[in-house]
């Protein structure tokens, strides 16, 4: 399981957006984090939560929502023992905001 990396908010947003744009039908979407959590120890060590999804022109909304949910779970659970039973790709991003 990858260790959490400390990243800037802009780096996390860039990674989230890059991930959703890899999905067919989401090339113009934007995905950004929404809330900073005050007690990361209560959230598996992650200090951010929830995402904002902005659709691009011609986006398939169902595809974009499903992709955003998958990306959020992968990013949020990476490096967390709380999600150890989930099947995540080894390249899951474990960003911790500075």
Beta strands, then each sheet from edge to edge (+ up, - down):
strand 1: 5-7
strand 2: 30-36
strand 3: 48-54
strand 4: 95-97
sheet 1: 1+ 4+
sheet 2: 2+ 3-
end
